[in-house]
Amino acid sequence: LNTSGNAVELALKAGTYTVNPFKDDTYTSWNAWGKTEGCDGAGTNCSKGWINNYSFTTPSGTTNIRTSDTDRFATADLALLNAVGATFTLLSDATVQFFIPDTKYGDNIGGMSLNVSAVPIPAAAFLFAPALLGFMGLRRKAQKSVA
């Protein structure tokens, strides 16, 4: 189990990244209590159960970004089905740390696998296109009014 004290570190280039939990041969989700209790008939709203949350720290001064669906589930697969992804942008090359956010690790079971992927440049540019076009329109309007 990777805690904030022994986080998984990834050296990443500047850019935008997505983080998505996935199921592999080892991990699906984790359980902070080692058991499930108080679940409803759908296997949700448990008082103790399987969760799918993780934290990551970037060097830009933003620490412990916690990503969570805020619910507890009866099974690891149900927790994964409700898992939440994240997106972050690095302005320069940096090492990002990923870990499980908990304070009492001795009773935890399971774990998480995360897919960290760079967002391709054209897709990232698409996100900024409306702002760029708006700026170009304002600039063109300003030039016409000067003439």
N, C-alpha and C positions, 0 to 999 in steps of 0.2 A: 504494500500500500504506500503510495507516494504522498507524503505530507508536505507541508510548507518547508519542513526541515530537510527533506530529501526529494524535492520536486524534480520532475522530468524537465530537462532543459533542452530547448531547441534553438539553435543559432539560425536566425531567419534574416533574409535580405529585406530592405525597405520595400513596402508594398502593403496591399490589403489581403487579409487572410480570412478564411472561414474555418470554424471548428465545429465538427459534427460527431456526436457519439455514434458508435456502431458496435455490432455484436461480432466477436471473433471467437476463436476456440477457447479463450481464457476468460474474457469478461463480457458482461452484458450491462450490469448496473451494480450498485452496492447497497448495503444495508448497515446503517449506523448502529443498530441495536442487536444485530445477530438473530433477529426473530421478527415475526409479523404479529400484530395485534389490532383488534378493533376495526377491521376492514368492513366496508359495506358489501352488499351482494354483487356488485360489479367489480370488486377487488380494488376499489379506490378509497380515498379518505381514511386510510389506516392511521391509527395513533402511532404505530411503529411499523415500518416496512421498508420495502425496496425503494430507493431514490436514485435519481439520475442528475446529480449536480456536481459541478467541478469549479475550480477557480483557476485563474491565470493572472500572472503579474507581468506587466511590461515595464521597461526601464524609463518610460516617459513620465514617471511620477504617479501613474495610475497603478494602484496595487490591489490585489485580491479582488479582481472582477469575478463575482460569483454568478454562475449561470445555473438556473434551476427552474424546474416546472412547479416547484413549491408544493408538490403533493407526495404522498407515500402510497405505495402499491403493494398488493398481495404477492406479486411475482416479479422476478427480475425482467422478464420479457415485457410485461405490462409497463414497467417503469421506462424501459427503453423506447417503447412505442410512443410515450409521452415526452421523450427527451427534447431538450431545447438546444439549438445550435447557437453559435455566436459569430460575430464578425468584428475584426479589429484592424487598424491600420498602423503600420510602423513608418515613421518619417525617415528613419535611418536604419541601417543594419543593427540588429540587437538580438540578445538572448532572451527568450520568453520562457517563463517557468509555469508548468501545469501541475496541479495537485488537488487532492481531496480536502475540502474544507470541513474539518471536524476537530474536536478538542480531546475526545476520549477515543483513541484508536483501537484499544485492546479488544473491544467487542465487535468491531467491524468485520463484515464478510463481503466477498465479492470485490468488484473493482470496475473501472471504466476503461474503455479503449476509445481514443479520440483520433479522428482524421483531421489533420491540420493541412489545409490546401491553400495555395496562392490563388487569388482571383486573377484571371487573365487580364492583361492590360486593356484590351478592347472592352471587356465587361466593366472594368473599373472606370474607364473613360465614359462609358454610357451613363454611369451614375452622375457624372459631373456635367454631361452635355446640356441639360436644361439650364443650369446656372451659367455656363459658358455662352450659350445662345442668348440668354437674357442680357448678359453683360455686353455682348457684341451689338445687340439691338439698342441698348442705351448709348453706347459709344457712337453708333451711326447717327442716332437722333441728335446727339450733342454736336457732331460735325456739321449736320445740315443746318442747325440753328445758328452756327457761327457764320456760314456762307452768305 
